[in-house]
């Protein structure tokens, strides 16, 4: 497994571990709203990496609970690592399990959440990050005008792209304000491409490669989009670079600079996610078949890569789906 591909599951170091009212108060402060967390509220474990315009959280709750939350002051996406969860907002309900991503909260968007206990990663994007993303895509649109028509990814590949991007960026350590703003903008643009909304219908500039001959986020964004739509193809570095109008070396440099991985690392990461989805759904007869559909023809190497990212054997994922 290339060292530059990051694990899905965060480390086990927490900022908070507690139960009951202490846990309720901690989570209200962490997410800047009244969650009204009810139920027995067993052990809650929470940690955060905060880059200013974006924050990555690792949250475990080991008992059944219900949330009846006020709107949060940011957009929050949940990637479910384990357990189950059901979110309802604006009369729309999403039922989720491990491997799913869902947009759960935002401005003027109260929501409810029920679960028997879960482990999640949350990505919180401030209005500053979303504003910068929208200004680049649709200059005459403001963040206040954003509305979402769905709170789940528009395609499985779009969801895989989102999770691969968060995997990489959540392990980066930007040091300057400009680097932190860049991380937030790239994630916000990825969010807008993942969850159907009215802005992307107007963002005709997105795939035209504005500034794509430089090592800019727009070049990386364009390549990420191509990887999303061509994940099942026999896609080589030269093909990807040619489609982006740059040399392979330039594309490599752009990915290293902005995602700390190579384009082929990122492609493999998206493909591993798609394999996991097919195994989780039990829609394939075997692990070998699922892997081969996404271009993994060496069973030992594939299993090693899969374990390094998801902390379980691919056969265990399939058996859980079929049991």
N, C-alpha and C positions, 0 to 999 in steps of 0.2 A: 504493500500500500504506500503510495507516495506520501511523504511526511507532511506535505502542505495541504492535505485534505483533513478537515477537522471532524471530530466526533460529533454525533448528534446529541448524545447524553452529556450534560455538563458535569463538572466535578462535584464531589460531595462536600465541599466547604460552604457553610451557610452563615449568613449574617444574623439569622434569627431561628430559634427553635423553641417552640412553646405550644401551649394548649389554651382552650377556652377564651376568656375575655382578653387575655394578653395577646393571643393570636389575632383576634378580631381587630383590636386596636392597631396592631402592627400593620396589618394588611390595609386598613383604611388609610393610614398615613402613607404607606408605600404607593398606593394607587390614587391618592388625592381625592377620595370621594367616600361616601358612606356605602359600603357594600352590603350591610345588614346580613352578615353571615350567620346563618342559624343552623341548628342541629347540634349534635354532641360536640363537634369540633375537637377531634382528637389531635394528635401531634401535627403541627404545621411547621414545615421547614422552608425557608425562603432566602435567596441570595440575589444580588443585583450587581451588574456591571453597567455603570452609567457613563455615557459619552456626551452628555449634555442634551443634544437634540434627539438622541435615541438611547433607550435603556433595554438591556437584556436580563430577564429574570428567570430563575429556576425555582419552581414552586412545587412542593409536595404536600398533600393533605391526605391523611391515612384513614379517614372516616367519611361516612355519608354526610352531605351538607347541602344547603340551599343558599343561593345568593339572590338578593333582590336589590340591585344596585342602582344608585343615581348615575347620571351621565359622568363619564370620566373626562378630564381636561386634555385628552390626547387620543390618538388612535391606538388600539391594542389588538394585536394578533396573537392567538394562542396556537402553539404547536403541541399536540397531545402526544406525549411520550409513552404513557401507560395509563390504564384505567378507562373510564368512560365519562362522557359529559354531554349535557344537553343545554343549549343556549337558545333563548328566545328574546327577540327584540323587534319592535315595529311589526308585530303579528307574524313574524317569520321565525320558525324553529329549526335549529340545526342539531342533529344527533351525531355525535362524534365518538371515535375510538382511536386507539393508538395509530399514529401515522398521519392523522388528519390535521389540517390547519383551518382556522376559522377566525374571521374578523368579529370580535365580540363587543367592542365598545368604541364610542367616539363622542364627538360633540353633540349635545342634545339627543343622545341615544341611550336611555336607560335600558337595562337588560336584566333577565333572570337567568340563573345557572343552577342546575342540579347535577349531582354526581354521587356515586358510591365511594368516591375517593379516586384521586388521580395524581399523576406526575406530569407537569407541563413546562414548556418554555414559553415565556411571553416576550413579545417585542413591542415596546411602547415608543411611538413616534409623536413628537411635539408638533404644535402648529408651525413652528419655525422650520422644521424639516420638511413638512408637507408643503408649506408655502414656497420654499426654494425649489422643490420638485415641480410644482405646478407652474411656477413662473418660467421654468426652462421649457416645459412642454407646451403650455398654452398661456402665453404672456398676458392675455386680456381676461384671464379667469382667476378668481380668488378662491382660497381654500373654503370660504363660507358657502360657495356654490356647489361643492362636491356632494353628490348623493350616490349611494351604492344600491344597485339593483339585486345584488346577491352578496351573501356574507361567507360563501365558500369559494375556493378557486374555480375559475371558469373552465379549466381542463385539468386532468391529472398531471400533465406535463407542466402546466403553470404552477401547480402546487409544489411539484418537485423542484422547480426553479426557485421558488420562494424559499423553501427549506434549505436548499444548497447555498443560497446567498446568505441566509442568516447564519448557517453553520460557519461559513468562512468569516463573515464580518464580526460575529460575536466573539471570535478568538483573536481578533486584531487588537492592538493597543495603540490607537492614535494618540499622539502627544500634543499636537498643536490644535488651536481652535479651528483652523482651516481643514485639517485632516478629519476632525470630528464632524464638522459640517458636511464634508464630502461623504462620509459614511452615512449620515442621516439622509442626505439627498438621494444617494443611490438606493438605499433601502426604501425610501418613500416612493420613488419611481417604480421600483419592483412591486411594491404593494399595489400601486395603481394599475400595473399590468396584470396583477394576479386576481384581484377581486373586481368584478364588473361594475363600472361606474360611468357617469356622464362625461368626465374629463377626457378619458381615453378615446371616446368617439370623436373628439375634436383635436386630438394630439397627432396630427398628420406628420409632424416633424420627427416623431419618435424613431422611425425606421429609415429615415432618409440619410442618416450618417452625418449629421451636422457635427463638424469637428472630428470626424472619424479617422482622419489620417494622422491624428496625434494620439498620444497615450492618455486620452481623456476618459471620464466616466461614460460619455456617450458612445465611444468605441466599445467599451466593455458591455454596456447595456445592449447595443445592437448585436454583439456576438452572443450574449446570453439569450436574447430572443431567438436567434437562429438555432442555438442549441436546444431550446425548448421545442421549437416546431419540427426539428429534424433529429430528435433524440433517437428515433428508431432506425435511422439511416446509417449507412457505413460512412460516417463523417470523419474525415481526416483534418489535421491541422491546416494543411494547404487549402483544402476546400473552404474551411471556415474563414481563413485569412482572405482568400480571393473574394468570397461573398461580401466581406467587410471592406474590400478595396485597400487592404494594407498587406505588408509583408508578414510572413509567419513570425519573424523575429519581433516586429512591432507589436503584433497581437500578444505574443508571449510577455513582452515587457509591460504592456498595459494591464494584463491580468495579474502579474506579479505585484505591480504597484498598487492596484486597487483592491484585489481580493486575496493576495498572498498565496496564489496557486497558479498553475498553468491552465490554459484553455482545456486541454485534454483531462487534467485533474477534475476540472469543473464538470465536463461532460460525463466523466465516469461517476461523479457524485450524483448528478441528476439521474443517470441510468440506474444506479444502485437504489435510489428512492423508488423508481418505477418498478424495479424488480420486487422490492419489498411490498409495494401496493398489491401486485398480482399475487404474491404469496399470502399476504394478509387476507385477501378476498377469497382465496382458495379457487381462483379461476384458471389455474394451470395444473397439469397432471403431476409435475415434479419440479424440484428445484433446478435440475439441469435444463429442463425446457424453458422455465422462466428466465434463467440466466442467459441462455443462448438467444432468446428473442431480443435481448438488449446488447448483444455482442460480447458476452462473457463466455468464452469457450474453454477456459482452463478452470475446472471445478475447484481445485485446491486454492488457486490464487483468488478466485472469486469469493470462496467461503472466508478466506482470511481478510479480504477487503471488507466484506459484509460485517464480520464480527468486529472489526476495528471501528466501524462507524456506529453500528446499532447495538453492540454489546450482547449479541445473541447469534446463534447459528441460524442460517437460513432455513434449515430443516425444521427448527423449532417454531419459526414463524408460520410455516405451512401447516405443521401439525396442530398448532393452536387454532388455525382457521377451520380445519377439517374435523376437529374433535367435538 
